[in-house]
Amino acid sequence: MYELVVIGGGPAGMAAALSARENGIKDILILERDKELGGILNQCIHSGFGLTTFKEELTGPEYAQRYVRMTLDENIEYMLNTMVTEVHGIDEDKDNCIVTAMNREKGLFDIECKAVILAMGCREKSRGALNIPGYRPSGIYSAGTAQRYVNIEGKMPGKRIVILGSGDIGLIMARRMTLEGAKVLCVAEIAPYSGGLRRNIVQCLDDYDIPLYFSHTVTKIHGKKRVEGVTISKVDENYNPIPGTEKKYECDTLLLSCGLIPENELSRAAGTQIEKSTQGPVVNENLETTARGIFACGNVLHVHDLVDNVTKESVIAGQKAAAFIKEGIKDWGEAHPVKIPSKEKNTIPEDMDRSCQMICIRCPNGCLLTAKKGVDGEYEVSGNLCPKGKEYAINEMTKPMRNISSIMSVENGQGPVVSCKTSSEIPKGKIFEVMEMIGKTTVKAPVAVGDILINDVAGTGVDIIATNVMDKEG
Ligand SMILES: Cc1cc2nc3c(=O)[nH]c(=O)nc-3n(C[C@H](O)[C@H](O)[C@H](O)COP(=O)(O)OP(=O)(O)OC[C@H]3O[C@@H](n4cnc5c(N)ncnc54)[C@H](O)[C@@H]3O)c2cc1C
């Protein structure tokens, strides 16, 4: 018997468990189906996480590791490689919630608890859900699957790539595959705008001259055994392909990045009401679902673009679940669908004067900056919401700089690669030289976050540091 069981050990699950502990709950158990805590963040090796929570820009594994550390420091119990198969809330027949799970050691087992927090995250829409006609050759991956292969398994899914969908995952994977030596031929987006951040269009596509075609979709996949090519076509305002606009690309891989769906099979089976617009459970103001004693937070509730918002919401779920456990069942009012901010519709302005205008990549705001030399020869910058924007614009006009995140081979490690990044920015022109050095280097396990893996990489004065832990095998 536990006071609280949290399903999912991603950022939402860990933040909710820590918050419940802070609010007086002692017996907490996190159940995670994967072999480690951290959720999707373990494969998101790029930076862009934690600007609100930690006031610094971290990579996904670094953000996850901070929460893993706190979870360990608080002695919160967790079970890995454990899949939850069923959840029941409190009802007339049962005073407690029941969670059914399975793992290799215990087989199928039930856990009784006073409350449950659902934090199972979301999954990508599959090809089947997208209705692309044609055969089913190999070489078609969801962008997240490809991300896992490259960033965790150290394997490349292909060499010549077309990406369908310009949400952040698609954009980030376009850069990632390019950095690892693949040719990304284009990103096709069915909408006339991108659901991804403007700064990602700049730093993931523009930096590498990868074309982004709005109002385009894949209309044919060529090849029977392996993808041999992809045809994309322009679409009209109803998203119907326009005949005569077809363009064929010879490629071996198609990555699909066409949206995420909250992972709610368990929630549905538990009888919670699911909201059509979010595909997540309907919750009351305390994040309790319509099943008594079952709370929800993070991507399982609705898809969040920023992990900082996931953390904020999960802290509330932890607090409210703690209050529920300590104070007993309360009438907390009507459940209602979560109100989510409308999705951004981003484009790079077509009339942007690239000789003096740019999109700032310093934070998700993506300000449109103008930098012009004044009479004194100094740059005057406008359009920036913060001083970082001014500094970025001046650098961009004089010596463009970028941070790089990648992976490095590991000897004797529990996994084949460890994630790493530049300790500070390097000149943009040095990116591929730095990538070559990273590609040629192998480190020995164990590796800790912050370990220097390459000193003064490619003569930049910048180090390559580890962003994740890699323990020794066995
Ligand atoms: C590719 C990608 C790029 C992103 N880039 C950024 C970015 O640059 N900046 C940013 O701030 N945010 C970014 N995000 C968003 C952010 O990472 C997510 O919103 C956040 O990680 C969601 O946290 P979560 O805990 O809800 O879900 P997850 O991290 O998905 O964790 C859910 C966990 O639940 C486990 N689970 C699921 N079902 C079960 C079950 N039945 N039994 C046991 N365990 C289960 C899963 O294994 C997983 O570990 C990105 C997201 C993705 C997918």
The ligand as an ORCA input file, in Angstrom:
! r2SCAN-3c Opt
* xyz 0 1
  C      11.136     15.671    -29.678
  C      10.722     16.701    -28.652
  C      11.434     17.911    -28.566
  C      11.114     18.827    -27.544
  N      11.843     19.995    -27.445
  C      11.617     20.832    -26.380
  C      12.444     22.001    -26.151
  O      13.343     22.315    -26.929
  N      12.197     22.752    -25.045
  C      11.219     22.409    -24.159
  O      11.057     23.093    -23.128
  N      10.391     21.348    -24.386
  C      10.567     20.556    -25.456
  N       9.757     19.463    -25.659
  C       8.601     19.270    -24.783
  C       8.920     18.554    -23.458
  O      10.069     17.778    -23.590
  C       7.774     17.665    -23.067
  O       6.645     18.464    -23.021
  C       7.993     16.991    -21.723
  O       9.151     16.201    -21.739
  C       6.774     16.109    -21.375
  O       6.960     15.501    -20.122
  P       6.042     14.309    -19.622
  O       6.658     13.831    -18.347
  O       4.625     14.736    -19.622
  O       6.154     13.180    -20.731
  P       7.368     12.207    -21.115
  O       8.676     12.879    -21.052
  O       6.974     11.605    -22.415
  O       7.323     11.088    -19.967
  C       6.282     10.144    -19.856
  C       6.849      8.882    -19.250
  O       5.792      7.990    -18.961
  C       6.222      6.680    -19.256
  N       5.024      5.841    -19.470
  C       4.056      5.991    -20.421
  N       3.113      5.035    -20.297
  C       3.478      4.261    -19.250
  C       2.913      3.115    -18.629
  N       1.784      2.569    -19.082
  N       3.562      2.562    -17.566
  C       4.732      3.098    -17.099
  N       5.298      4.191    -17.651
  C       4.699      4.770    -18.703
  C       7.079      6.855    -20.504
  O       7.967      5.771    -20.700
  C       7.799      8.160    -20.190
  O       9.033      7.945    -19.542
  C      10.047     18.541    -26.664
  C       9.301     17.344    -26.801
  C       9.630     16.435    -27.779
  C       8.789     15.159    -27.907
*
